[in-house]
């Protein structure tokens, strides 16, 4: 288990290196410069000084080598659009809000999704199942900014129950978290329902019932664990996406998070910021994927993590 | 009083093609301490009749009528008149406790994500008050009883770490856990190698001797029946077409279907060719009005197609439903 994890981490670092390389060169191919816009009026001398300061006067491969050297020592450089501020400082300032919101959304998505999925799978009333599946279909097909705005209008403006801007109190989390969670809730509901229906047809459910085990225990003790395997494989990457934030939701609710930072850095050609955030998101995804595989192996004993040495 | 007495049990399944009448009014009984065989080919209703008794029919299945008297208690859902919760409650107390089932396929009937121990102690947890230590002790005993070596290690393992024969033994151990009065074995050897088949049948016989339970052995293999059962019911097209002591069925088969089945069994002493029964079982969505076997029967008469033959007793133990055994004097063939 430990050896497997270490091996996966080593592969992960190689993946990150490849990711950084590709991003770096792609980013340089895109036309434009961090000193466009209002900075375009700068005198040639100042511009040269700026270029020299950020090593932009050197050839691209040279720039890349310098970047790598610094990155290995933990120096990801200063933001190019916000002078004198290290990108790590900006990330440290914005990431906590995004991560907290993402985690809340993740917990909501899992609990509500699994519960609704089980309800839809087992309800004897056909209309309940149809209603749940209808809502789930809407949740998948309607873009998040639409229902985020709908929530804001209904609960924030008309009813005035919930605050709209920022993340100051727990109440502030409700609307943005639900806006983020609605899509994954819908996905998980559908996943759990179909997976549960499939599992309940399996022979081992009949055997469990033949022991006189009450239905509720058959569902929770025998079916749920089997039915969660596909949910876990979906939930892993979902967690990575949720804790890296959403530009749309963060802009709508005026949350100073990392999601909006990422989009802004690309439009501003803030090279150092793009690189740092790409590497950050990449490492999240890699770590979460390793955790997912470990968790699946934990739930399903048939999954072998390490191939037997042949 | 019989341990199990089924009267006129009728079970059907709702399907997209229509209602499948899988079990069409069967009656049978099992005494304490005897092994009774139910023989028939796939789709004859033998398994579904026993799933009906256990209350384990799939969701689209219903018991339409009939009485199931188990150990003096009426356990047919018909009496509950649609109150599924009350029926389920009654059966939860019986299943795995006084009546248990051994299933067909050891590969698919054990839960892949739970340890053997967890699955084995579950009936005990449901029906007996035992401490964790007692449960473990009993689990070890059960595995030893069904002949699994090093039970302590096996208990910690998962189904995929055991061989097919081993898993079938675990399934048997689960069925035995609460010392049931009646064990229903649904083709317990079908999915196993021939060498292990004999061992499993021996094991079931041995355990019956020890516990005095009644056993219903569902099979399509007359060889298995010969080695284990005292009495046999032959099922075809959702009906019991012949019943008798194992000897009566073997040496004086009366129903053409029984004779056909016997002709399918390889007999090394008489070097005769195997004779398969041509044709296939009847469509139970539109079950035939007459004898279900009529289309495959080489002795079929006019009346066979029109009317289901009544049960005719040939001795105290031997009975058959076939117009051939009706006395010509009754004149029914002429109709």
Interface residues (C-beta under 8 A of the other chain):
Chain A: X202 X203 X204 X206 X207 X208 X209 X210 X211 X212 X213 X214 X215 X221 X222 X225 X226 X299 X300 X301 X302
Chain B: X54 X56 X88 X91 X92 X93 X94 X95 X96 X97 X100 X101 X103 X105 X108 X109 X110 X111 X112 X113 X114 X119 X122 X123 X126 X127 X158 X160 X171 X174 X175 X177
